[in-house]
Amino acid sequence: MRKQIAAANWKMNLTYSEGQQLLSDILKENIGGKENHEVIFAVPFPYLAMAKEKTNGIQNYHIAAQNCSHKKSGAYTGEVSVGMLKSIDVNYCIIGHSERREYFNETNEVLAEKVNLLLEAGMTPIFCCGEPLSIREAGTQNEFVANQLKESLFHLNADDIKKVIIAYEPIWAIGTGKTATTEQAQEMHAYLRSVIAAQYGADVANEISILYGGSVKANNAKELFACADVDGGLVGGASLIATEFVEIIKALK
């Protein structure tokens, strides 16, 4: 069975002590989960070492960075390289989040470079994709999201693409007042898997975890995660509330 993953994206939230407390409150629940379950905390750069220490020795709990540079090293003030992350034993990294694409103009080509660097370092990319409202209203969401995969991931061989976690974000339904239904989530996840299958074959596609990143909460997680092609969630606001995220972890199938 594919890995079922509850990934927390803290974004630019919480002080150091608040982050410590949140992790303590979640970890004290001692949610072991099944063998195919993973819990990932994507925390701000200054908190990575603390979060690693907090989760040290807890099976299937991992720490992720929220971004990395597409350059190996050099005169890039303020950037954080893949090598730096690897050197403190961080093995997961979110790339291509809709906020990075929108606010920092990250392109599919730049994300392909990040994917390469992460895989070369033996790290797992959590690759985000998804369409804005204008694309959804035009009815071209399938082509748009397929192109994101093709331009950033399809240069990889079959063995390497199986190492990537994909997170689908319905950007049009985040903060717009519109709501994505469970059926719409499953429909897009199944489509993404079919695009991968067309390129690499069904066996490869069926090994790749595809997470849903559209306002997952404790009260909708079980229904979303029950969908055949939804393998967990990339969780924003609800991951900042211990009781919410605990229930989301418990909802993994």
TIVEX-678899 format. One line per 8 residues: number of its first residue (from 1); their letters; for each residue x, y, z of N, C-alpha, C, O. Coordinates in Angstrom, 1 decimal. Layout:
residues N
NUM = A = X/Y/Z/X/Y/Z/X/Y/Z/X/Y/Z; ...
//
This chain:
residues 253
1 = MRKQIAAA = 0.8/-1.2/0.0/0.0/0.0/0.0/0.9/1.3/0.0/1.9/1.3/0.6; 0.4/2.3/-0.7/1.2/3.5/-0.8/1.3/4.1/0.6/0.4/3.9/1.5; 2.3/4.9/0.8/2.5/5.7/2.1/1.3/6.6/2.2/1.0/7.4/1.3; 0.7/6.6/3.4/-0.3/7.6/3.8/0.3/8.6/4.7/0.8/8.3/5.7; 0.2/9.9/4.3/1.0/10.9/4.9/0.2/12.1/5.5/-0.6/12.6/4.7; 0.4/12.5/6.7/-0.1/13.7/7.3/1.1/14.7/7.4/2.0/14.5/8.2; 1.1/15.7/6.5/2.2/16.6/6.5/1.7/18.0/7.0/0.8/18.5/6.4; 2.4/18.5/8.0/2.1/19.8/8.5/3.0/20.9/7.9/4.2/20.8/7.9
9 = NWKMNLTY = 2.4/21.9/7.4/3.1/23.1/6.8/2.8/24.3/7.7/1.8/24.9/7.6; 3.8/24.6/8.6/3.6/25.7/9.5/3.7/27.0/8.9/3.2/28.0/9.4; 4.2/27.1/7.7/4.4/28.4/6.9/5.2/29.3/7.8/6.1/28.9/8.6; 5.0/30.6/7.8/5.7/31.6/8.6/4.9/31.9/9.8/4.4/33.1/10.0; 4.7/30.9/10.7/3.9/31.1/11.9/4.7/30.5/13.1/5.6/29.7/13.0; 4.3/30.9/14.3/4.8/30.4/15.6/6.2/31.0/16.0/7.1/31.1/15.1; 6.3/31.3/17.2/7.6/31.6/17.8/8.3/30.3/18.1/7.7/29.2/18.0; 9.6/30.3/18.4/10.3/29.1/18.8/9.7/28.4/19.9/9.5/27.1/19.8
17 = SEGQQLLS = 9.3/29.1/21.0/8.7/28.4/22.1/7.3/27.8/21.8/6.9/26.8/22.3; 6.6/28.6/20.9/5.3/28.1/20.5/5.4/26.8/19.7/4.6/25.9/19.8; 6.4/26.8/18.8/6.7/25.6/18.0/7.0/24.4/18.9/6.6/23.3/18.6; 7.9/24.6/19.9/8.2/23.6/20.8/7.0/23.0/21.5/6.8/21.8/21.6; 6.1/23.9/22.0/4.9/23.5/22.7/4.0/22.7/21.8/3.4/21.7/22.2; 3.8/23.2/20.5/2.9/22.5/19.6/3.4/21.1/19.4/2.6/20.1/19.4; 4.7/20.9/19.1/5.2/19.6/18.9/5.0/18.7/20.1/4.7/17.5/20.0; 5.3/19.2/21.3/5.1/18.5/22.5/3.7/18.0/22.7/3.4/16.9/23.1
25 = DILKENIG = 2.8/18.9/22.4/1.3/18.6/22.6/0.9/17.5/21.6/0.1/16.6/21.9; 1.5/17.5/20.4/1.1/16.4/19.4/1.8/15.1/19.7/1.2/14.1/19.7; 3.1/15.2/20.1/3.8/14.0/20.3/3.4/13.2/21.6/3.5/12.0/21.6; 2.9/14.0/22.6/2.5/13.3/23.8/1.3/12.4/23.6/1.0/11.5/24.4; 0.6/12.6/22.5/-0.6/11.7/22.1/-0.1/10.3/21.7/-0.9/9.4/21.7; 1.2/10.2/21.4/1.8/8.9/21.1/1.0/8.1/20.0/0.6/7.0/20.2; 0.8/8.8/18.9/0.0/8.1/17.8/1.0/7.3/17.0/1.8/7.9/16.2; 1.0/6.0/17.2/2.0/5.2/16.4/1.6/5.1/15.0/2.5/5.1/14.1
33 = GKENHEVI = 0.4/4.9/14.7/0.0/4.7/13.3/0.3/3.4/12.7/1.0/2.6/13.4; 0.0/3.1/11.5/0.3/1.9/10.8/1.7/2.0/10.2/2.3/3.0/10.1; 2.1/0.8/9.7/3.5/0.8/9.1/3.6/1.7/7.9/4.6/2.2/7.6; 2.5/1.9/7.1/2.5/2.7/5.9/2.2/4.2/6.2/2.0/5.0/5.3; 2.1/4.6/7.5/1.8/6.0/7.8/3.1/6.8/8.0/4.0/6.2/8.6; 3.0/8.0/7.6/4.1/8.9/7.9/3.5/10.3/8.4/2.5/10.7/7.9; 4.2/10.9/9.3/3.9/12.2/9.8/5.1/13.1/9.5/6.2/12.8/9.9; 4.8/14.2/8.8/5.9/15.1/8.5/5.6/16.5/9.0/4.5/17.0/8.8
41 = FAVPFPYL = 6.6/17.2/9.6/6.4/18.5/10.1/7.3/19.4/9.3/8.6/19.3/9.4; 6.8/20.3/8.4/7.5/21.3/7.7/7.6/22.6/8.5/6.6/23.3/8.5; 8.7/22.8/9.1/8.8/23.9/10.0/9.7/25.0/9.4/10.5/24.7/8.5; 9.6/26.3/10.0/10.6/27.3/9.5/12.0/26.9/9.7/12.3/26.2/10.6; 12.9/27.5/8.9/14.3/27.1/8.9/14.9/27.2/10.3/15.6/26.3/10.7; 14.6/28.2/11.1/15.3/28.3/12.5/14.9/27.2/13.4/15.5/27.0/14.4; 13.8/26.5/13.1/13.3/25.5/14.0/13.6/24.1/13.6/13.2/23.1/14.3; 14.3/23.9/12.5/14.6/22.6/12.0/15.3/21.7/13.0/14.9/20.5/13.3
49 = AMAKEKTN = 16.4/22.2/13.6/17.2/21.4/14.5/16.4/21.0/15.8/16.5/19.9/16.3; 15.6/22.0/16.3/14.8/21.7/17.4/13.8/20.6/17.1/13.6/19.7/17.9; 13.1/20.7/16.0/12.1/19.8/15.6/12.7/18.4/15.4/12.1/17.4/15.7; 13.9/18.3/14.8/14.6/17.1/14.6/14.9/16.4/16.0/14.6/15.2/16.2; 15.3/17.2/17.0/15.6/16.7/18.3/14.3/16.2/19.0/14.3/15.2/19.6; 13.2/16.9/18.8/11.9/16.5/19.4/11.4/15.2/18.9/10.9/14.4/19.6; 11.6/15.0/17.6/11.0/13.8/17.0/12.1/12.6/16.9/11.8/11.6/16.3; 13.3/12.9/17.4/14.3/11.9/17.3/13.9/10.5/17.9/13.5/10.5/19.0
57 = GIQNYHIA = 14.0/9.5/17.1/13.7/8.1/17.6/12.3/7.7/17.5/11.9/6.6/17.8; 11.4/8.7/17.0/10.0/8.3/16.9/9.8/7.8/15.5/9.9/8.5/14.5; 9.4/6.6/15.4/9.3/5.9/14.1/8.2/6.6/13.2/7.1/6.9/13.6; 8.6/6.8/11.9/7.7/7.3/10.9/7.3/8.8/11.1/6.4/9.3/10.4; 8.0/9.5/12.0/7.9/10.9/12.1/9.1/11.6/11.5/10.2/11.3/11.9; 8.9/12.6/10.7/10.0/13.2/9.9/9.8/14.7/9.9/8.8/15.3/10.2; 11.0/15.4/9.7/11.0/16.9/9.6/11.3/17.3/8.2/12.2/16.7/7.5; 10.6/18.3/7.7/10.9/18.9/6.4/11.2/20.3/6.4/10.7/21.1/7.3
65 = AQNCSHKK = 12.0/20.8/5.4/12.1/22.2/5.2/10.9/22.7/4.3/10.3/21.8/3.6; 10.6/24.0/4.3/9.5/24.5/3.5/10.0/25.0/2.2/9.2/25.3/1.3; 11.3/24.9/1.9/11.8/25.4/0.6/13.3/25.1/0.6/13.9/24.8/1.7; 13.9/25.3/-0.5/15.4/25.2/-0.6/15.8/26.0/-1.9/14.9/26.4/-2.7; 17.1/26.3/-1.9/17.5/27.1/-3.1/17.7/26.1/-4.3/17.9/24.9/-4.1; 17.6/26.7/-5.5/17.9/25.9/-6.7/19.4/26.0/-7.1/19.8/25.4/-8.1; 20.2/26.6/-6.2/21.6/26.7/-6.4/22.3/25.8/-5.4/21.9/25.7/-4.2; 23.5/25.2/-5.7/24.2/24.4/-4.8/24.8/25.2/-3.7/24.8/24.8/-2.5
73 = SGAYTGEV = 25.4/26.3/-4.0/26.1/27.2/-3.0/26.5/28.5/-3.7/26.3/28.6/-4.9; 27.0/29.4/-2.9/27.5/30.7/-3.6/27.0/31.9/-2.9/26.5/31.9/-1.8; 27.1/33.0/-3.7/26.8/34.3/-3.2/25.3/34.6/-3.3/24.8/35.4/-4.2; 24.5/33.9/-2.5/23.0/34.0/-2.6/22.5/34.3/-1.2/21.9/33.4/-0.5; 22.7/35.5/-0.7/22.4/35.9/0.6/21.0/35.6/1.0/20.0/35.9/0.3; 20.8/34.9/2.1/19.5/34.6/2.6/18.9/33.3/2.1/17.9/32.9/2.6; 19.6/32.7/1.2/19.1/31.4/0.7/19.6/30.2/1.6/20.6/30.3/2.3; 19.0/29.1/1.5/19.4/27.9/2.2/19.5/26.7/1.2/18.5/26.4/0.4
81 = SVGMLKSI = 20.7/26.1/1.1/20.9/25.1/0.1/20.5/23.7/0.6/20.3/23.5/1.8; 20.3/22.8/-0.4/20.0/21.4/-0.1/21.1/20.8/0.7/20.8/20.0/1.7; 22.4/21.1/0.4/23.5/20.6/1.2/23.4/21.0/2.7/23.8/20.2/3.6; 23.0/22.2/2.9/22.9/22.7/4.3/21.8/21.9/5.1/22.0/21.4/6.2; 20.7/21.6/4.4/19.6/20.9/5.0/20.0/19.4/5.3/19.8/18.9/6.3; 20.7/18.8/4.3/21.2/17.5/4.5/22.2/17.3/5.6/22.2/16.3/6.3; 23.0/18.4/5.8/24.0/18.4/6.8/23.5/18.3/8.2/24.2/18.0/9.2; 22.2/18.8/8.4/21.6/18.6/9.7/20.5/17.5/9.7/19.6/17.5/10.6
89 = DVNYCIIG = 20.7/16.6/8.7/19.8/15.4/8.7/18.4/15.7/8.5/17.5/15.0/9.0; 18.1/16.7/7.7/16.7/17.0/7.2/16.5/16.3/5.9/17.3/16.5/4.9; 15.6/15.4/5.8/15.5/14.5/4.6/14.3/14.7/3.7/14.1/14.0/2.7; 13.5/15.8/4.0/12.3/16.1/3.2/12.3/17.6/3.0/12.8/18.4/3.8; 11.7/18.0/1.9/11.6/19.4/1.6/10.4/19.7/0.7/10.3/19.1/-0.4; 9.6/20.7/1.0/8.5/21.1/0.2/9.1/22.0/-0.9/9.9/22.9/-0.6; 8.6/21.8/-2.1/9.0/22.7/-3.2/7.8/23.0/-4.1/6.9/22.2/-4.2; 7.8/24.2/-4.6/6.7/24.6/-5.6/5.4/24.9/-4.9/4.4/24.9/-5.6
97 = HSERREYF = 5.4/25.2/-3.6/4.1/25.6/-3.0/3.5/26.7/-3.7/4.2/27.6/-4.3; 2.2/26.8/-3.8/1.5/27.9/-4.5/1.9/29.2/-4.1/2.0/30.2/-4.9; 2.3/29.4/-2.8/2.7/30.7/-2.3/4.1/31.0/-2.9/4.4/32.2/-3.2; 4.9/30.1/-3.0/6.3/30.3/-3.6/6.1/30.6/-5.1/6.8/31.5/-5.6; 5.2/29.9/-5.8/5.0/30.2/-7.2/4.5/31.6/-7.4/4.9/32.4/-8.2; 3.5/32.0/-6.5/2.8/33.3/-6.7/3.6/34.5/-6.2/3.8/35.4/-7.0; 4.2/34.4/-5.0/4.9/35.5/-4.4/6.3/35.6/-4.8/6.9/36.7/-4.8; 7.0/34.5/-5.2/8.4/34.5/-5.5/8.7/34.1/-6.9/9.8/33.9/-7.3
105 = NETNEVLA = 7.6/34.0/-7.7/7.8/33.8/-9.1/8.6/32.5/-9.5/9.3/32.5/-10.4; 8.4/31.4/-8.7/9.1/30.2/-9.0/8.5/29.5/-10.2/7.3/29.4/-10.3; 9.3/29.2/-11.1/8.9/28.6/-12.4/9.0/27.0/-12.4/9.7/26.5/-11.5; 8.4/26.4/-13.3/8.5/24.9/-13.4/10.0/24.5/-13.7/10.5/23.5/-13.2; 10.7/25.4/-14.4/12.1/25.1/-14.7/13.0/25.2/-13.5/13.9/24.3/-13.3; 12.8/26.2/-12.6/13.5/26.3/-11.4/13.2/25.1/-10.5/14.1/24.6/-9.8; 11.9/24.7/-10.4/11.6/23.6/-9.6/12.2/22.3/-10.1/12.5/21.4/-9.2; 12.4/22.1/-11.3/13.1/20.9/-11.9/14.5/20.9/-11.3/15.0/19.8/-11.0
113 = EKVNLLLE = 15.2/22.1/-11.2/16.5/22.1/-10.7/16.5/21.7/-9.2/17.4/21.0/-8.7; 15.5/22.2/-8.5/15.4/21.9/-7.0/15.2/20.3/-6.9/15.8/19.7/-6.0; 14.3/19.8/-7.7/14.0/18.3/-7.6/15.4/17.6/-7.8/15.7/16.6/-7.1; 16.1/18.0/-8.8/17.4/17.3/-9.1/18.4/17.4/-7.9/18.9/16.3/-7.5; 18.5/18.5/-7.3/19.4/18.7/-6.2/19.0/17.9/-5.0/19.8/17.3/-4.3; 17.7/17.9/-4.7/17.2/17.1/-3.6/17.4/15.6/-3.8/17.8/14.9/-2.8; 17.1/15.1/-4.9/17.3/13.7/-5.2/18.7/13.3/-5.2/19.1/12.2/-4.7; 19.6/14.2/-5.7/21.0/13.9/-5.7/21.5/13.8/-4.2/22.5/13.0/-4.0
121 = AGMTPIFC = 20.9/14.5/-3.3/21.3/14.5/-1.9/20.6/13.4/-1.1/20.9/13.2/0.1; 19.8/12.6/-1.8/19.1/11.5/-1.1/17.9/12.0/-0.3/17.5/11.3/0.6; 17.4/13.2/-0.6/16.3/13.8/0.1/15.0/13.6/-0.7/15.0/13.3/-1.9; 13.8/13.7/0.0/12.5/13.5/-0.6/11.9/14.8/-0.9/11.6/15.6/0.0; 11.6/15.1/-2.2/10.9/16.4/-2.5/9.4/16.1/-2.3/8.9/15.1/-2.6; 8.7/17.1/-1.7/7.3/17.2/-1.6/6.9/18.2/-2.7/6.9/19.4/-2.4; 6.5/17.8/-3.8/6.3/18.7/-5.0/4.9/19.1/-5.1/4.0/18.3/-5.2; 4.6/20.4/-5.0/3.3/21.0/-5.0/2.9/21.4/-6.4/3.7/21.9/-7.2
129 = CGEPLSIR = 1.6/21.1/-6.7/1.1/21.5/-8.0/-0.4/21.9/-7.8/-0.9/21.6/-6.7; -0.9/22.6/-8.7/-2.3/23.1/-8.6/-2.6/24.3/-9.4/-1.7/25.0/-9.9; -3.9/24.5/-9.6/-4.4/25.6/-10.5/-5.1/26.7/-9.8/-5.8/26.5/-8.8; -4.9/28.0/-10.3/-5.6/29.1/-9.7/-7.0/29.2/-10.2/-7.4/28.4/-11.1; -7.8/30.1/-9.7/-9.2/30.3/-10.0/-9.4/30.5/-11.5/-10.4/29.9/-12.1; -8.6/31.3/-12.1/-8.8/31.6/-13.6/-8.7/30.4/-14.4/-9.5/30.2/-15.4; -7.8/29.5/-14.1/-7.7/28.3/-14.8/-8.8/27.3/-14.6/-9.3/26.7/-15.5; -9.3/27.2/-13.3/-10.4/26.3/-13.0/-11.7/26.8/-13.7/-12.4/26.0/-14.3
137 = EAGTQNEF = -11.9/28.1/-13.7/-13.1/28.7/-14.4/-13.0/28.5/-15.9/-14.1/28.4/-16.5; -11.8/28.5/-16.4/-11.7/28.3/-17.9/-11.8/26.8/-18.3/-11.9/26.4/-19.4; -11.8/25.9/-17.3/-12.0/24.5/-17.5/-10.7/23.8/-18.0/-10.8/22.7/-18.6; -9.5/24.5/-17.9/-8.3/23.9/-18.4/-7.4/23.4/-17.3/-6.1/23.4/-17.4; -8.0/23.1/-16.1/-7.1/22.7/-15.0/-6.3/21.4/-15.2/-5.2/21.3/-14.8; -6.9/20.5/-16.0/-6.1/19.3/-16.2/-4.8/19.5/-17.0/-3.8/19.0/-16.6; -5.0/20.3/-18.1/-3.8/20.6/-18.9/-2.8/21.4/-18.1/-1.6/21.2/-18.2; -3.3/22.3/-17.3/-2.4/23.2/-16.5/-1.5/22.4/-15.5/-0.3/22.6/-15.4
145 = VANQLKES = -2.2/21.5/-14.8/-1.5/20.8/-13.7/-0.6/19.7/-14.4/0.5/19.4/-13.9; -1.1/19.1/-15.4/-0.3/18.1/-16.1/1.0/18.7/-16.6/2.1/18.1/-16.6; 1.0/20.0/-17.1/2.1/20.7/-17.6/3.1/20.9/-16.4/4.3/20.9/-16.6; 2.6/21.2/-15.2/3.5/21.4/-14.1/4.3/20.1/-13.8/5.5/20.2/-13.5; 3.6/19.0/-13.9/4.3/17.7/-13.7/5.4/17.5/-14.8/6.5/17.1/-14.5; 4.9/17.7/-16.0/5.8/17.4/-17.2/7.1/18.2/-17.1/8.2/17.7/-17.4; 6.9/19.5/-16.9/8.1/20.4/-16.9/9.0/20.3/-15.7/10.2/20.7/-15.8; 8.5/19.8/-14.6/9.3/19.8/-13.4/9.8/18.4/-13.0/10.8/18.2/-12.3
153 = LFHLNADD = 9.0/17.3/-13.5/9.3/16.0/-13.0/9.6/15.0/-14.1/10.3/14.0/-13.8; 9.1/15.2/-15.3/9.1/14.1/-16.2/10.5/13.9/-16.9/10.6/13.1/-17.8; 11.5/14.7/-16.5/12.8/14.4/-17.0/13.5/13.3/-16.1/14.5/12.7/-16.5; 12.8/12.9/-15.0/13.3/11.9/-14.1/13.1/10.5/-14.7/12.1/10.3/-15.4; 13.9/9.5/-14.3/13.6/8.2/-14.6/12.6/7.6/-13.7/12.2/8.2/-12.7; 12.2/6.4/-13.9/11.1/5.8/-13.2/11.5/5.6/-11.7/10.7/5.8/-10.8; 12.7/5.2/-11.5/13.2/4.9/-10.1/13.2/6.2/-9.3/12.8/6.2/-8.1; 13.6/7.3/-9.9/13.6/8.6/-9.2/12.3/9.2/-9.0/12.0/9.8/-7.9
161 = IKKVIIAY = 11.4/9.2/-9.9/10.1/9.8/-9.7/9.3/9.1/-8.6/8.4/9.7/-8.0; 9.6/7.8/-8.4/8.9/7.1/-7.3/9.3/7.6/-5.9/8.7/7.4/-4.9; 10.4/8.4/-5.9/10.9/9.0/-4.6/10.3/10.3/-4.3/10.5/10.9/-3.2; 9.5/10.8/-5.2/8.8/12.1/-5.0/7.4/12.0/-4.4/6.7/11.1/-4.8; 7.1/12.8/-3.5/5.7/12.9/-3.0/5.1/14.1/-3.7/5.7/15.2/-3.8; 3.9/14.0/-4.2/3.2/15.0/-4.9/2.1/15.6/-4.0/1.4/14.8/-3.3; 1.9/16.9/-3.9/0.8/17.5/-3.2/0.0/18.4/-4.1/0.5/19.3/-4.7; -1.3/18.0/-4.2/-2.2/18.8/-5.1/-2.9/19.9/-4.3/-3.5/19.6/-3.3
169 = EPIWAIGT = -2.7/21.2/-4.7/-3.4/22.3/-4.1/-4.4/22.9/-5.0/-4.1/23.4/-6.1; -5.7/22.8/-4.7/-6.7/23.6/-5.5/-6.7/25.0/-5.1/-7.4/25.5/-4.2; -5.8/25.8/-5.7/-5.5/27.2/-5.3/-6.8/28.0/-5.3/-7.0/28.9/-4.5; -7.7/27.7/-6.3/-8.9/28.4/-6.5/-9.9/28.2/-5.3/-10.8/29.0/-5.2; -9.6/27.3/-4.5/-10.6/27.0/-3.3/-9.9/27.4/-2.0/-10.5/27.1/-0.9; -8.8/28.1/-2.0/-8.1/28.5/-0.8/-8.2/30.0/-0.6/-7.6/30.7/-1.4; -9.0/30.4/0.4/-9.1/31.8/0.7/-10.0/32.6/-0.3/-10.0/33.8/-0.4; -10.8/31.8/-1.1/-11.6/32.5/-2.2/-13.1/32.5/-1.8/-13.9/33.1/-2.5
177 = GKTATTEQ = -13.4/31.7/-0.8/-14.8/31.5/-0.5/-15.4/30.4/-1.2/-16.6/30.0/-1.0; -14.7/29.8/-2.2/-15.2/28.7/-3.0/-14.7/27.4/-2.3/-13.7/27.4/-1.6; -15.4/26.3/-2.4/-15.0/25.1/-1.8/-14.9/23.9/-2.8/-15.7/23.7/-3.6; -13.8/23.2/-2.6/-13.6/22.0/-3.4/-14.3/20.9/-2.8/-14.1/20.6/-1.6; -15.0/20.1/-3.5/-15.7/18.9/-3.0/-14.8/17.7/-2.9/-13.7/17.7/-3.5; -15.2/16.8/-2.1/-14.4/15.5/-2.0/-14.3/14.9/-3.4/-13.2/14.3/-3.8; -15.4/15.0/-4.2/-15.4/14.4/-5.5/-14.4/15.1/-6.4/-13.7/14.5/-7.2; -14.3/16.4/-6.3/-13.3/17.2/-7.1/-11.9/16.8/-6.7/-11.0/16.7/-7.6
185 = AQEMHAYL = -11.7/16.6/-5.4/-10.3/16.2/-5.0/-9.9/14.9/-5.6/-8.9/14.7/-6.1; -10.8/13.9/-5.4/-10.5/12.6/-6.0/-10.4/12.6/-7.5/-9.5/12.0/-8.0; -11.2/13.4/-8.2/-11.1/13.5/-9.6/-9.7/14.0/-10.1/-9.1/13.4/-11.0; -9.2/15.0/-9.4/-7.9/15.6/-9.8/-6.8/14.6/-9.4/-5.8/14.4/-10.2; -6.9/14.0/-8.3/-5.8/13.0/-7.9/-5.8/11.9/-8.8/-4.7/11.4/-9.2; -6.9/11.4/-9.2/-7.0/10.2/-10.2/-6.4/10.7/-11.5/-5.7/9.9/-12.2; -6.7/11.9/-11.9/-6.1/12.4/-13.2/-4.6/12.5/-13.1/-3.9/12.1/-14.0; -4.1/13.1/-12.0/-2.6/13.2/-11.9/-2.0/11.8/-11.9/-0.9/11.7/-12.6
193 = RSVIAAQY = -2.6/10.8/-11.3/-2.0/9.5/-11.3/-2.1/8.9/-12.8/-1.2/8.2/-13.2; -3.1/9.3/-13.5/-3.2/8.8/-14.9/-2.2/9.4/-15.8/-1.6/8.8/-16.7; -1.8/10.7/-15.5/-0.8/11.4/-16.3/0.6/10.7/-16.0/1.4/10.5/-16.9; 0.8/10.4/-14.8/2.1/9.7/-14.4/2.1/8.3/-15.0/3.1/7.9/-15.5; 1.0/7.6/-15.0/0.9/6.3/-15.6/1.1/6.3/-17.1/1.8/5.4/-17.6; 0.6/7.3/-17.7/0.9/7.4/-19.2/2.3/7.6/-19.5/2.8/7.1/-20.6; 3.1/8.2/-18.6/4.5/8.5/-18.9/5.4/7.3/-18.4/6.3/6.9/-19.0; 5.0/6.7/-17.2/5.9/5.8/-16.6/5.3/4.4/-16.4/6.0/3.4/-16.0
201 = GADVANEI = 4.0/4.2/-16.6/3.3/3.0/-16.4/2.5/3.0/-15.1/2.9/3.7/-14.2; 1.5/2.1/-15.0/0.6/2.1/-13.9/1.3/1.7/-12.6/1.0/2.1/-11.5; 2.3/0.7/-12.7/2.9/0.3/-11.5/3.7/1.4/-10.8/3.6/1.5/-9.6; 4.4/2.2/-11.6/5.1/3.4/-11.0/4.1/4.4/-10.4/4.2/4.8/-9.3; 3.0/4.7/-11.2/2.1/5.7/-10.7/1.4/5.2/-9.4/1.1/6.1/-8.5; 1.2/3.9/-9.2/0.5/3.4/-8.1/1.4/3.4/-6.8/0.9/3.1/-5.7; 2.7/3.7/-7.0/3.6/3.7/-5.8/3.7/5.1/-5.3/4.3/5.3/-4.2; 3.3/6.1/-6.0/3.5/7.5/-5.7/2.4/8.1/-4.8/1.2/8.0/-5.2
209 = SILYGGSV = 2.7/8.6/-3.6/1.7/9.2/-2.7/1.4/10.6/-3.3/2.2/11.4/-3.6; 0.1/10.9/-3.4/-0.4/12.2/-3.8/-1.3/12.7/-2.6/-2.3/12.2/-2.3; -0.8/13.8/-2.1/-1.5/14.4/-0.9/-2.4/15.5/-1.4/-2.2/16.2/-2.4; -3.4/15.8/-0.6/-4.4/16.9/-0.9/-4.1/18.1/0.0/-3.9/18.0/1.2; -4.0/19.2/-0.6/-3.6/20.4/0.1/-4.7/21.5/0.0/-4.3/22.7/-0.2; -5.9/21.1/0.1/-7.0/22.1/0.0/-7.8/22.3/1.3/-8.9/21.8/1.4; -7.2/22.9/2.3/-7.9/23.2/3.6/-8.3/21.9/4.2/-9.5/21.8/4.5; -7.4/21.0/4.5/-7.7/19.8/5.2/-7.9/20.2/6.7/-7.1/20.9/7.3
217 = KANNAKEL = -9.0/19.7/7.3/-9.3/19.9/8.7/-9.7/18.6/9.4/-10.0/17.6/8.7; -9.8/18.7/10.7/-10.2/17.5/11.4/-11.6/17.0/11.0/-11.8/15.8/11.0; -12.5/17.9/10.6/-13.8/17.5/10.3/-14.0/17.0/8.9/-15.1/16.6/8.5; -13.0/17.1/8.0/-13.2/16.6/6.7/-12.1/15.7/6.2/-12.1/15.1/5.2; -11.1/15.5/7.1/-9.9/14.6/6.8/-10.3/13.2/6.5/-9.8/12.6/5.5; -11.2/12.6/7.3/-11.5/11.2/7.1/-12.2/11.0/5.7/-11.9/10.0/5.0; -13.1/11.9/5.4/-13.8/11.7/4.1/-12.8/11.9/2.9/-12.9/11.2/2.0; -12.0/12.9/3.0/-11.0/13.1/2.0/-10.0/12.0/1.8/-9.8/11.5/0.7
225 = FACADVDG = -9.5/11.5/3.0/-8.5/10.5/2.9/-9.1/9.1/2.5/-8.3/8.2/2.1; -10.4/9.0/2.6/-11.0/7.7/2.2/-11.1/7.6/0.7/-11.3/6.5/0.1; -10.8/8.7/-0.1/-10.8/8.6/-1.5/-9.7/7.7/-2.0/-8.6/7.7/-1.4; -9.9/7.0/-3.0/-9.0/6.0/-3.5/-7.6/6.6/-3.8/-6.6/5.9/-3.6; -7.6/7.8/-4.4/-6.3/8.3/-4.9/-5.7/9.4/-4.0/-4.8/10.1/-4.4; -6.4/9.7/-2.9/-5.9/10.7/-1.9/-5.1/10.0/-0.8/-5.7/9.2/0.0; -3.9/10.3/-0.7/-3.0/9.5/0.2/-2.6/10.3/1.4/-1.4/10.2/1.9; -3.5/11.2/1.9/-3.2/12.0/3.0/-3.2/13.5/2.6/-3.8/13.9/1.6
233 = GLVGGASL = -2.7/14.4/3.5/-2.8/15.8/3.2/-1.6/16.6/3.6/-0.8/16.2/4.4; -1.5/17.7/2.9/-0.5/18.7/3.2/-1.4/19.8/3.9/-2.1/20.5/3.3; -1.2/20.0/5.2/-2.1/20.7/6.0/-1.5/22.0/6.5/-0.4/22.1/7.0; -2.2/23.1/6.3/-1.7/24.4/6.7/-2.3/24.8/8.0/-1.7/24.4/9.1; -3.3/25.7/8.1/-3.8/26.2/9.3/-4.1/25.2/10.4/-3.8/25.5/11.6; -4.7/24.1/10.0/-5.1/23.1/11.0/-3.9/22.4/11.7/-4.0/21.8/12.7; -2.8/22.5/11.0/-1.6/21.9/11.6/-1.0/22.7/12.7/-0.1/22.2/13.4; -1.5/23.9/12.9/-1.0/24.8/14.0/-1.8/24.6/15.3/-1.5/25.2/16.3
241 = IATEFVEI = -2.8/23.7/15.2/-3.7/23.4/16.4/-3.5/21.9/16.7/-3.9/21.1/15.9; -2.9/21.6/17.9/-2.5/20.3/18.2/-3.7/19.3/18.1/-3.6/18.2/17.5; -4.9/19.7/18.7/-6.0/18.8/18.7/-6.5/18.5/17.2/-6.9/17.4/16.9; -6.4/19.5/16.4/-6.8/19.3/15.0/-5.9/18.4/14.2/-6.3/17.4/13.6; -4.6/18.6/14.4/-3.6/17.8/13.6/-3.6/16.4/14.1/-3.4/15.5/13.3; -3.8/16.2/15.4/-3.9/14.8/15.9/-5.0/14.1/15.3/-4.8/12.9/14.9; -6.2/14.7/15.1/-7.3/14.0/14.5/-7.0/13.7/13.0/-7.5/12.7/12.5; -6.3/14.6/12.4/-5.9/14.4/11.0/-5.0/13.2/10.8/-5.2/12.5/9.9
249 = IKALK = -4.1/13.1/11.7/-3.2/11.9/11.7/-4.0/10.7/11.8/-3.8/9.7/11.1; -4.9/10.7/12.8/-5.7/9.5/13.1/-6.6/9.1/11.9/-7.1/8.0/11.8; -6.9/10.1/11.0/-7.8/9.9/9.9/-7.1/9.2/8.7/-7.8/8.8/7.7; -5.8/9.0/8.7/-5.1/8.3/7.6/-5.6/6.9/7.5/-5.9/6.2/8.5; -5.7/6.5/6.2/-6.3/5.1/6.0/-5.1/4.1/6.0/-5.4/2.9/5.8
//
